[in-house]
Amino acid sequence: MDPKDSRFSTQISHLALDIGGTLIKLVYFSPNGDNCEDGSIVVGNNGCSVVQGRLCFAKFETRKIDDCLDFIRLNILQHSGVQHARDKFSVKATGGGAFKFADLFKEKLGIVFDKEDEMHSLVCGVNFLLKTVPREAFTYLDGQKEFVQIDHNDLYPYLLVNIGSGVSMIKVDGDGKYERISGTSLGGGTFLGLGKLLTKCKSFDELLELSHQGNNRVIDMLVGDIYGGTDYSKIGLSSTAIASSFGKAISDGKELEDYQPEDVARSLLRMISNNIGQIAYLNALRFGLKRIFFGGFFIRGLEYTMDTISVAVHFWSRGEAKAMFLRHEGFLGALGAFTSYKDQSHSTDLKPHHHTVERAVVKCSDDDSFRHIPVTANVNDGEAIESRRLETTVVTSPRILHRNQVYHSSFVEEEGITKACGCPLLPLKSHIKGPAPVSEQDRTDIVDEAITFFRANVFFTNFPIKSPADKLLIYLTFYINVALKRLEGCRTLAVGTKAIINLGLEDIPVPGEAGFPFPGLFSLPSSQEEADLFRNYLKQVREETSGRLLSVAYRANGTPNKWWLAFAKRKFINVVLL
Ligand code: ADP
């Protein structure tokens, strides 16, 4: 294998998941970040390979778990050259969903969860961030954000308040030393759930947007409402302090519809944030903890939420304690699971491995926009997914991710499948006219397999055939190679599409005719009818493959994806072992 090509076999994408009640969080390592042109491997002086790349983050709603499965299948497993249920591969996972959805991931992606305890992962994630990522923690009060310098030798003890669907409060005394001391069920899930009921909002982002425009004083009963506009100064309560969240609704004589949803959303956000801030402080007080870090996706970097929590902590501690926030607040558990990968390079199993993650963060941009970008369903476009990248250096064992066997087709079942020239005419998820039976849209078909396995299978110089479907897989691997060669030099999707359309206009030879690529792979047609049937099937499957290939070979903005087009240079010469 020439050194240029070897980079593709190092598409190691350590992947860790945190599957919560509301959201699925993903952290994965990608060596092909923008700043590392070739996913370059620098040999470190400790004899290990150092792969420089980026940590990528993505999130999905748990109720839309299929989007997450698609994302992993298309963006992560494909890059690792792994994508079949038979190629079980292990991934770190935490959160309740690591149990609840274990079977689903195994069945759909062949991923076996290596489960990490949720609290342990949260703590590991925060420790990792505080120790390795510069400018991670900050305070937010009165509109002022200030980064906090963390002294690694004086980090413990601290209180971690993770505001997810529910809230956990964890006293952390050291690496791996922690205790969950409290929590509350009034958390992000309550805000979202009640908010949906009360305002008819459909999403968290909509609810946040509404709350921006609202005024909580319309519904909240303030001290001033009770005291005729004055402070209750004797006990230190200003007239604007909330005496009772939603209290005005008792005597306003209004129905829900009479209130503006903006004001309802604002009061709700204030109520939940305030309550958490107060409970957090009381727990810090219980154990004499001075530092309180708040995390969880509920915060989302929202100034109003952070301000409310900070004010609550400030108020109840009389200025003694400060609330601190984390820039990667939502990914604590996933990061913790990610950092728990151990070196598995001594294993005798030759399937793809994860490697030791030694966590040397090179730099981390200050851009916080990733917190606000909504989740999109376009799983082919990694940039459009809510994600950000934390540049990092991951030290891997010298043995790179590589596989010593071709990927075979899973369509070994021949019953009920029509054949032409010995090739099974397998069902396709296709709207293109042709003889292929129609496959269900959520199932993998032979085109998915061919595209998924292409970048791994193309390296092999021989291909032992295990089933007739493997023959079709070989044909399609060859065809993808041909199509990529046509795309080489096509700098935009539009130009590439034209090239592919032209390829589609070319004659399609069948076995026995000049130009058929693999003499002997398929049997000769016994009649003109069989020849036509096979030609029509090949036409349909090639067109379908072309369409799907274009969507991976070009990014959503129409620019070429070098991680695909670079394979145009590769020649797929198979010695087919019949
Ligand atoms: P969990 O692990 O319980 O899912 P998270 O830390 O992921 O917890 O936080 C979930 C909470 O984050 C939700 O209850 C909601 O309040 C808030 N949230 C932030 N962004 C979103 C979003 N795009 N969709 C749904 N909830 C969101």
Boltz pocket constraint, residues with backbone or C-beta under 6 A from the ligand:
constraints:
  - pocket:
      binder: B
      contacts: [[A, 18], [A, 19], [A, 20], [A, 21], [A, 22], [A, 23], [A, 24], [A, 61], [A, 95], [A, 163], [A, 164], [A, 165], [A, 166], [A, 187], [A, 188], [A, 189], [A, 190], [A, 191], [A, 192], [A, 204], [A, 205], [A, 296], [A, 297], [A, 298], [A, 299], [A, 300], [A, 329], [A, 330], [A, 375]]
      max_distance: 6.0
